[in-house]
Amino acid sequence: GRRRRHLITTSRLCYLHVLLIRPSRLPLKHTHKPDCAKLQVCVLRIFTLTRVHHHSMPPRIIVNPLRNIITTRRSRLPRLSHTMAPTKDRKESKFSHLPLSTSGPISCAVTGSALLNTPYLNKGTAFPDDERREFNLTGLLPESIHSLEQQLHRAYEQYKSRQDDLAKNTFLTSLKEQNEVLYYRLLQEHLPEMFSIVYTPTEGDAIQNFSRLFRRPDGYGEEILGIGDQGVGGVLISVAKLVLTTLCAGVHPNRTLPVVLDCGTDNEELLNDDLYLGLRQKRVRGHKYDRFVDEFVKAARRLYPRAYIHFEDFGLTNARRILDQYRPHIPCFNDDVQGTGCVTLAAITAALHVSKQKLTDLRLVIFGAGSAGVGVADQVRDAIAAEGNMSKEDASEQIWLIDKPGLLTTDSEVSAAQKGFAKDPSDWKDKDASLLSVIKKVKPNVLIGTSTKPKAFTEEIVRAMADGVERPIILPLSNPTRLHEAVPEDIYKWTDGKALVATGSPFKPVKGPWGEGGKEIEIEVAECNNSVVFPGIGLGSVLCRASLVTDKMLVAAVEGVASLSPALKDQTAPLLPGVDVVRDVSVRVARAVIKAAVKEGVATEEGIPEGDEDLDEWIREQMWSPEYRPLKLVEYSEASREAKENRAKLCCGVVW
């Protein structure tokens, strides 16, 4: 069979991408090993585990069978064989020797109501007459047969009838639980409008209301940036990240799997909530926590030896440490640490080009020294070192980190990740180390906010920035919107329109008298959103079957995004490309990542196209488009046999 690639996302609760894993809080006795042999799986190229839950029973990996057509030993649910991704016709493809997946009919043993309750296969009123008869759907659907376009019109009207953003988010979640093709096609058709509904900032509200809105599992998080410990509800971050991986990079949704490691929660409000669905226990930490994460990663790697793992929201104390533990050995990525750093560096790079400044001249102040802030500092430091041909230690001298107590110095309590940026306290003896004082002394040309402290960038602070540099670069990145350090309208007003701004959430364009001769102009605000980076990094890593995700692959991704900055052609345009062209951005990022992986010798796929044009064409051929595919009825025994054969091949290390 053809080799498969996998994408895992985790979260803390733990989030993995393609395995997207996110952590929760977890009580556990580590006397049992996860019995992964109990899972019988179909071929998945990119997957994310749904939930790993330690309680009074042996650890289990629980996967929603209706989503991924995976069954446990006890289940009698029908299985699917050959769940291949794209609908494109590959007969004329010149890259037929390198398919990520195939096209054509789906072999299916599911019939009747079970088929209608399988989101990946359900077509609703779009089932044609022959499939209605063959799959026992007669009488279960209205008589009329509608096209996907007609279904889209109906679904969009239903979406618009919802009164607020959370209700719209809930509607889309319900649609996803019924019909995945219709869900993704609707989002694809209206992505600029719906992006903030399925991701930040509305997804944060959905997470906080997870236990009250819960209807059906779709994967099952430590701390979510901006809203803290939300327990098991954090799984929705993994779900949202994988939705974006599909929308932005064309990764088939049935090749992904959101995971949460339920480790309990320290959120007293959740623990006292009768409706809370997660583990009612204080979060487990330390050695037991590390052992649990390690057991999960090893189990996932045994099943899918070449899966790409995406960690999400593991919190300040664990994110960097866990990434550093696994990064030298497996292809993995942490979006909070690396993704935020990459997209922020892309915005900075574009802004420096616009303002005719050099990266080696950078003076960066970061307000908020958590996992995101340190991740940004790491990426910027590495880029300065590479461009200036200097050591990382010397490059760190151009970066100042400020946290709650003030400027980080070597005599303050700092983490291992923060230590490299701590300053000599003698330089600040008898001096105020507050944000305003640091800006006045350092005169930075870039100010970044990752503090989640609203309105921290006051008028005095912003004007102090503008006094020290002609075109200050100011990036308030905290999410959700209510936690932004400043809003673009104020920043432009306080700097007379000279600032170069990108934010962590979407904002409307700002008008002001900042044009030539006081003419009113409109400046578009870039959203410094990781979605322009992490989907393409995942796609590129999966396509070339990278054995590791290296620093140079990430630098290449940054350059790919920055090269598409609209501000390079029009200074009133945003610093970063928008979601309306995000698939083109993902192709550029994937191409850059693949070329860097090949150059570094970590790409294990053979026959990768060499020229940029051929490489782009190959990448686009792998990107899934949400379209209905014909179904082919097969016997349950045939589907079961093929699923078992595929599982055996995967467990032996042959990745399809």
C-alpha positions in Angstrom: 0.0 0.0 0.0 0.9 3.6 -0.3 2.7 5.2 2.7 0.6 7.4 4.9 1.7 10.5 6.8 0.2 11.3 10.2 -0.4 14.6 11.9 -1.1 14.6 15.6 -2.1 17.5 17.8 -2.0 17.4 21.7 -3.1 19.7 24.4 -2.5 19.9 28.2 -5.3 19.2 29.3 -2.4 18.2 26.6 -2.9 19.1 22.9 -1.2 17.2 20.0 -1.4 18.1 16.2 -1.6 15.4 13.7 -1.5 14.3 16.9 -2.8 17.5 18.4 -2.4 17.0 22.2 -3.5 19.3 24.9 -3.1 18.7 28.6 -5.7 18.8 31.3 -5.0 17.9 34.9 -4.6 14.3 35.7 -4.8 11.9 38.7 -3.1 8.7 38.0 -1.6 5.5 39.1 1.1 4.6 36.7 0.9 0.9 37.3 -0.8 0.2 33.9 0.3 0.9 30.4 -2.2 2.1 27.7 -3.5 -1.0 25.9 -3.1 0.4 22.4 -3.6 -3.1 21.0 -7.3 -2.8 21.9 -7.7 -0.1 19.2 -8.5 -1.4 15.7 -7.9 1.5 13.3 -8.4 2.3 9.7 -5.7 3.9 7.7 -5.1 7.4 9.0 -2.4 9.7 7.6 -2.8 12.5 10.0 -4.5 12.0 13.3 -5.0 13.4 16.8 -6.0 11.3 19.8 -9.3 12.2 21.3 -8.9 11.7 25.0 -6.5 10.0 27.4 -8.1 9.7 30.8 -6.5 8.2 33.9 -8.9 7.5 36.7 -9.7 4.4 38.7 -9.1 2.2 35.6 -6.1 1.6 33.3 -5.2 4.5 31.0 -7.3 4.4 27.8 -7.1 6.1 24.5 -10.7 6.9 23.7 -11.4 7.8 20.1 -14.7 8.9 18.7 -15.7 6.1 16.3 -18.2 8.2 14.4 -15.5 10.7 13.6 -12.5 8.6 12.6 -14.2 5.2 12.0 -12.1 3.7 14.7 -13.5 1.0 17.0 -12.5 -0.5 20.2 -12.4 -4.3 21.0 -15.8 -4.1 22.7 -17.5 -2.1 20.0 -19.6 -3.6 17.2 -19.8 -0.4 15.2 -19.1 -0.8 11.5 -15.7 0.2 10.2 -14.6 2.0 7.2 -11.8 0.9 4.8 -9.8 3.1 2.5 -10.8 6.4 4.0 -8.7 8.3 1.4 -8.7 12.1 1.4 -8.9 14.2 -1.8 -11.6 14.1 -4.4 -9.2 15.1 -7.2 -8.7 12.9 -10.2 -5.2 11.7 -10.1 -5.2 9.9 -13.5 -3.4 12.8 -15.2 -1.1 13.7 -12.3 2.6 13.7 -13.0 3.2 13.1 -9.3 1.1 9.9 -9.0 4.1 8.2 -7.3 3.8 10.7 -4.4 0.2 10.8 -3.3 -0.7 11.8 0.2 -4.0 10.0 -0.5 -6.2 8.8 -3.4 -9.5 9.8 -4.9 -12.5 7.8 -5.9 -15.3 6.0 -4.1 -15.1 5.2 -0.4 -15.6 1.6 0.5 -18.2 1.6 3.3 -20.1 -1.0 5.4 -22.2 1.6 7.2 -25.9 1.8 6.2 -29.2 3.3 7.4 -29.3 5.6 10.4 -25.7 4.7 11.3 -24.5 6.2 8.0 -26.6 9.4 8.7 -24.9 9.6 12.1 -21.4 9.3 10.7 -20.3 13.0 10.0 -17.5 12.0 7.7 -19.8 10.1 5.4 -23.2 11.8 5.8 -24.4 13.8 2.8 -27.9 14.5 4.2 -30.3 15.5 1.4 -27.4 15.3 -1.1 -27.5 11.4 -1.1 -28.4 10.5 -4.7 -31.2 7.9 -5.5 -28.9 5.0 -6.1 -27.0 5.5 -2.8 -30.3 6.0 -0.9 -31.5 2.6 -2.2 -28.2 0.8 -1.8 -27.5 2.1 1.8 -31.0 1.6 3.1 -31.8 5.4 3.4 -35.2 5.3 1.7 -37.7 6.8 4.1 -35.0 8.3 6.3 -34.6 11.5 4.3 -36.9 14.0 2.7 -37.8 13.1 -0.9 -36.0 16.0 -2.6 -32.4 15.7 -3.5 -30.4 18.8 -3.1 -26.9 19.7 -4.3 -24.1 20.8 -2.0 -24.6 24.3 -3.2 -28.2 24.3 -2.1 -27.2 22.8 1.3 -24.7 25.6 1.6 -27.3 28.3 1.0 -29.6 26.7 3.6 -26.8 26.4 6.2 -25.6 29.9 5.7 -29.1 31.3 6.2 -29.3 29.2 9.4 -25.9 30.6 10.5 -27.0 34.2 9.9 -30.1 33.7 12.0 -28.1 33.2 15.2 -28.1 36.3 17.3 -24.6 36.3 18.8 -21.1 34.9 18.1 -21.3 32.1 20.7 -24.6 30.9 19.2 -23.0 31.0 15.8 -20.1 28.9 17.1 -22.5 26.4 18.6 -24.4 26.1 15.3 -21.2 25.4 13.4 -20.1 22.8 16.0 -23.5 21.1 15.6 -23.1 21.1 11.8 -19.6 19.6 12.1 -21.1 16.8 14.3 -23.6 16.1 11.5 -21.9 16.6 8.1 -18.2 17.3 7.9 -18.1 18.1 4.2 -20.9 20.7 4.5 -19.2 22.2 7.6 -15.8 22.6 5.9 -17.3 23.8 2.7 -19.4 26.5 4.5 -16.3 27.7 6.3 -14.2 27.7 3.2 -16.8 29.8 1.3 -17.1 32.3 4.2 -13.7 32.0 5.9 -13.0 35.7 6.4 -16.4 36.1 8.0 -16.4 33.0 10.1 -12.7 32.8 11.1 -13.2 34.6 14.4 -16.2 32.4 15.2 -14.4 29.1 15.0 -11.2 30.4 16.4 -10.2 33.4 18.5 -11.9 35.2 20.1 -15.2 33.3 20.1 -13.7 29.8 20.7 -12.4 31.1 24.0 -16.0 31.7 25.1 -17.0 28.3 23.9 -14.2 26.7 25.9 -15.3 28.5 29.1 -18.9 27.1 28.5 -17.7 23.7 27.3 -19.5 21.6 30.0 -22.8 23.6 29.6 -22.8 23.4 25.8 -21.5 19.8 25.5 -23.6 17.4 23.3 -21.2 15.0 21.7 -17.5 14.2 22.0 -15.0 15.5 19.4 -11.8 14.9 21.2 -11.3 15.8 24.7 -7.0 20.8 28.4 -3.2 23.0 31.4 -3.6 26.6 30.6 -5.1 28.2 27.5 -3.3 31.4 26.6 -5.5 34.3 27.8 -8.2 32.4 29.7 -6.2 30.1 32.0 -7.1 26.7 33.3 -10.4 25.6 31.7 -10.0 21.9 32.5 -11.4 19.4 30.0 -13.0 22.2 28.0 -9.5 23.0 26.6 -10.0 20.2 24.1 -11.8 22.7 22.0 -8.5 24.4 21.3 -7.2 21.2 19.8 -10.4 20.8 17.8 -10.1 24.4 16.6 -6.5 24.1 15.7 -7.2 21.0 13.6 -10.1 22.7 11.9 -7.7 25.4 10.8 -5.2 22.8 9.7 -7.9 21.5 7.3 -9.2 24.9 6.2 -5.8 26.6 5.8 -3.6 23.7 4.7 -6.0 21.3 3.2 -5.2 18.4 5.5 -8.1 16.0 5.4 -10.1 16.1 8.7 -10.1 12.3 8.9 -6.3 12.4 9.1 -6.3 14.5 12.3 -7.3 13.7 15.9 -7.6 16.2 18.8 -6.3 14.8 22.2 -6.5 16.0 25.7 -4.7 14.4 28.6 -7.1 14.9 31.5 -4.9 15.7 34.5 -7.6 17.3 36.7 -8.0 21.1 37.2 -7.0 23.8 39.7 -9.9 25.9 38.6 -12.2 26.0 41.7 -15.1 27.3 39.8 -15.0 24.2 37.6 -14.5 21.8 40.5 -17.6 23.2 42.2 -19.7 23.2 39.0 -22.2 20.3 39.0 -22.1 20.3 35.2 -18.3 20.1 34.8 -17.5 17.1 32.7 -13.8 16.6 33.5 -11.9 15.0 36.3 -12.8 16.5 39.6 -9.4 16.5 41.2 -6.6 19.0 41.6 -4.1 18.9 38.8 -1.3 16.3 39.1 2.2 17.7 38.6 5.8 16.6 38.7 7.1 13.1 38.0 3.7 11.5 37.6 2.7 14.1 35.1 5.8 13.6 33.1 5.5 9.8 33.1 1.9 10.1 31.8 2.9 12.4 29.0 5.7 10.1 28.1 3.5 7.0 28.1 1.1 8.7 25.8 3.8 9.8 23.3 5.4 6.4 23.3 2.0 4.7 22.7 1.2 7.1 19.9 4.6 6.5 18.3 4.2 2.8 18.5 1.0 3.0 16.5 2.1 5.7 14.1 5.9 5.8 14.1 6.1 8.8 11.8 3.2 10.9 13.2 3.8 14.6 13.5 2.9 15.8 17.0 1.6 19.3 17.8 1.7 20.3 21.5 -0.7 23.0 22.6 -1.3 25.0 25.8 0.9 23.1 28.1 1.5 26.1 30.3 4.7 28.1 31.1 6.3 25.5 33.4 5.8 22.6 30.9 5.6 23.9 27.4 9.3 24.6 26.8 10.5 21.7 28.9 8.4 19.0 27.1 9.2 20.4 23.7 12.9 20.3 24.5 12.6 16.7 25.7 11.0 15.3 22.5 12.1 17.7 19.8 15.6 16.0 19.2 13.9 12.6 18.7 10.5 13.0 16.9 8.8 15.5 14.5 7.0 17.7 17.0 5.9 21.3 17.3 4.6 23.6 20.0 2.4 26.3 18.6 2.5 28.5 21.8 6.3 28.5 21.8 7.3 28.1 18.2 4.1 29.1 16.2 3.6 32.4 18.1 7.3 33.1 17.7 7.3 32.4 14.0 4.2 34.5 13.1 5.5 37.4 15.3 8.9 37.3 13.7 7.2 37.3 10.3 5.3 40.5 11.2 8.5 42.1 12.6 10.5 41.1 9.5 7.8 42.7 7.3 7.7 45.8 9.5 11.5 46.2 9.4 11.4 46.1 5.6 8.6 48.7 5.5 10.5 51.0 7.9 13.9 50.3 6.2 15.5 48.9 9.4 17.7 45.8 9.8 17.1 42.8 12.0 20.5 43.2 13.5 19.5 46.7 14.7 16.5 45.4 16.6 15.9 46.4 20.2 13.0 44.4 21.4 11.0 44.7 24.6 8.5 41.9 25.4 5.9 42.6 28.1 4.8 39.2 29.4 7.5 36.5 29.9 5.3 33.4 29.7 5.6 30.6 27.2 4.4 32.8 24.3 6.7 35.7 25.2 9.7 33.5 25.6 8.9 31.7 22.4 8.9 35.0 20.5 12.2 35.9 22.2 13.7 32.6 21.1 12.7 33.0 17.5 13.9 36.6 17.3 17.2 35.8 19.0 17.9 32.9 16.6 17.1 35.1 13.6 19.3 38.0 14.9 22.1 35.5 15.5 21.8 33.9 12.0 21.6 37.3 10.1 24.3 39.0 12.2 26.6 35.9 12.3 26.8 36.2 16.1 26.3 34.0 19.1 22.8 33.5 20.6 24.2 35.0 23.8 25.1 38.2 22.0 21.8 38.3 20.2 20.0 37.9 23.5 21.5 41.3 24.6 19.1 43.0 22.2 16.0 41.6 23.9 14.4 42.7 27.2 11.8 40.6 29.0 9.4 42.1 31.5 7.0 40.1 33.7 4.8 41.0 36.7 7.8 41.9 39.0 9.4 44.0 36.3 12.5 43.5 34.1 13.9 40.0 34.4 17.4 40.1 35.9 19.8 37.3 36.9 19.0 37.9 40.6 15.3 37.4 40.1 13.4 34.1 40.1 13.5 33.0 36.4 12.8 29.7 34.6 15.4 27.9 32.6 13.7 29.2 29.4 13.9 32.8 30.7 17.4 32.7 32.1 19.2 33.4 28.8 17.4 36.8 28.5 17.9 37.9 32.2 19.9 41.1 32.4 22.7 42.1 34.8 21.0 43.7 37.9 24.0 46.1 38.3 22.8 47.9 35.2 19.5 48.6 36.8 20.6 49.3 40.4 18.6 52.1 41.9 16.6 52.3 38.7 12.9 51.6 38.2 12.6 48.4 36.1 9.0 49.0 35.1 7.8 48.9 31.4 7.9 52.7 31.0 11.3 53.0 32.6 12.8 50.3 30.4 11.3 51.9 27.3 12.8 55.3 28.1 16.2 53.8 28.8 16.4 51.1 26.0 14.6 53.1 23.3 13.3 49.9 21.6 12.0 49.9 18.0 9.8 46.9 18.7 7.3 46.4 21.7 5.4 43.2 22.0 2.6 42.4 24.5 1.9 38.8 25.6 0.9 39.7 29.2 -2.9 39.3 29.0 -3.0 42.6 31.0 -5.5 44.9 29.3 -4.6 48.5 28.5 -1.0 47.9 29.7 0.4 50.0 26.8 -0.8 53.4 28.0 -0.6 56.6 26.1 2.6 57.6 28.0 4.3 54.3 27.1 3.3 54.4 23.5 4.4 58.1 23.1 7.7 57.2 24.8 8.2 54.5 22.1 7.4 57.0 19.3 9.9 59.5 20.8 12.7 57.0 20.5 12.2 55.7 16.9 10.6 57.1 13.7 8.4 54.0 12.9 7.7 52.1 16.2 6.6 48.5 15.8 4.0 47.7 18.4 2.3 44.3 18.6 -0.3 43.8 21.4 -0.8 40.0 21.0 -2.8 38.9 24.0 -6.1 37.1 23.5 -9.0 37.4 23.6 -9.7 40.9 22.5 -10.7 42.2 26.0 -7.1 41.3 27.2 -5.2 43.3 24.5 -2.5 45.6 25.9 -3.8 48.4 23.6 -6.2 48.8 20.7 -4.9 49.9 17.3 -7.0 53.0 17.1 -5.3 54.4 20.2 -1.8 53.3 19.1 -2.2 55.1 15.7 -3.6 58.2 17.4 -0.8 58.4 20.0 1.9 58.0 17.3 0.3 60.2 14.6 -0.2 57.1 12.4 3.5 56.3 12.3 3.3 53.0 14.2 3.4 49.6 12.5 0.8 47.4 14.2 -0.3 43.8 14.4 -2.6 42.3 16.9 -3.5 38.9 18.3 -7.2 39.3 17.3 -9.0 40.8 14.4 -9.6 44.6 14.4 -11.3 46.8 11.8 -9.2 49.3 9.7 -8.4 52.6 11.4 -9.0 55.9 9.7 -7.1 59.1 10.5 -5.5 62.3 9.1 -2.1 60.7 8.6 -1.7 60.9 4.9 0.2 63.4 2.9 -0.8 66.9 3.8 -3.1 65.7 6.6 -5.3 63.7 4.2 -7.4 61.0 5.8 -6.2 57.5 5.1 -7.4 54.1 6.2 -4.8 51.7 7.7 -5.6 48.0 7.8 -4.5 46.1 10.9 -2.7 42.8 10.6 -3.9 40.0 12.7 -0.8 38.3 14.1 -2.5 34.9 14.0 -0.6 31.6 14.1 -2.9 30.2 11.5 -0.8 31.7 8.7 2.2 29.6 10.0 1.4 26.3 11.8 -0.9 24.7 9.2 1.8 25.1 6.5 4.6 23.9 8.8 2.5 20.8 9.6 1.6 20.2 5.9 5.2 20.5 4.8 6.5 18.3 7.5 4.0 15.6 6.7 4.5 15.7 3.0 8.2 15.3 3.1 7.9 12.9 6.1 10.4 14.9 8.1 12.1 13.0 10.9 12.5 16.2 12.9 11.3 19.8 12.8 14.5 21.9 12.9 15.2 25.5 13.6 16.1 26.2 9.9 12.7 24.7 8.9 11.0 27.3 11.2 13.2 30.1 9.8 12.2 29.1 6.3 8.5 29.2 7.3 8.9 32.8 8.7 10.6 33.9 5.5 7.7 32.3 3.5 5.1 34.3 5.4 7.0 37.6 5.4 7.6 37.4 1.7 3.8 37.6 1.1 3.3 40.7 3.3 0.9 43.1 1.6 2.6 46.0 3.4 5.7 45.5 1.2 3.7 47.0 -1.7 1.4 49.3 0.2 2.3 50.8 3.6 -1.4 51.2 4.6 -1.9 47.4 4.0 -1.5 44.9 6.8 1.9 43.5 7.8 0.7 39.9 7.3 -1.4 38.2 4.7 -5.1 37.6 5.6 -7.2 34.5 5.9 -8.6 35.2 2.4 -5.4 34.0 0.9 -4.4 31.6 3.7 -4.2 28.5 1.4 -1.7 30.3 -0.9 0.3 31.2 2.2 0.3 27.6 3.4 1.6 26.4 0.1 4.5 29.0 0.3 5.2 27.9 3.9 5.0 24.2 3.1 7.4 24.7 0.1 9.9 26.6 2.3 9.7 23.9 5.0 10.1 21.0 2.6 13.1 22.7 0.9 14.8 23.3 4.3 14.1 19.8 5.4 15.6 18.4 2.3 18.7 20.6 2.7 19.1 19.5 6.3 18.7 15.8 5.5 15.6 15.2 7.6 13.2 14.7 4.7 12.7 11.0 4.3 10.2 11.0 1.4 11.8 10.0 -2.0 11.3 11.8 -5.3 10.2 15.2 -3.9 10.0 17.7 -6.8 12.9 20.1 -6.9 11.7 23.2 -8.8 9.5 25.7 -7.0 6.8 25.4 -9.6 6.6 21.6 -9.5 6.9 21.6 -5.7 4.0 24.0 -5.4 1.9 21.9 -7.8 2.6 18.8 -5.8 1.7 20.5 -2.6 -1.6 21.7 -4.0 -2.5 18.3 -5.3 -2.3 17.0 -1.7 -4.7 19.6 -0.3 -8.2 18.3 0.4 -11.3 20.1 -0.8 -14.6 19.5 0.9 -16.7 17.7 -1.8 -19.0 14.7 -1.6 -17.5 11.4 -2.8 -19.4 8.4 -4.1 -19.8 5.5 -1.7 -19.2 1.8 -2.5 -21.1 -0.7 -0.3 -18.9 -3.5 1.0 -19.6 -6.3 3.5 -18.7 -5.7 7.1 -16.3 -8.6 7.1 -14.3 -7.1 4.2 -14.1 -3.7 5.9 -13.1 -5.4 9.2 -10.4 -7.5 7.5 -8.9 -4.5 5.6 -8.9 -2.4 8.8 -7.1 -5.1 10.7 -4.5 -5.5 7.9 -3.9 -1.8 7.9 -3.6 -1.7 11.7 -1.1 -4.5 11.6 1.0 -2.8 9.0 1.0 0.5 11.0 1.9 -1.3 14.2 4.9 -2.9 12.4 6.2 0.5 11.5 5.0 0.7 7.9 3.4 4.1 7.7 0.8 4.4 5.0 
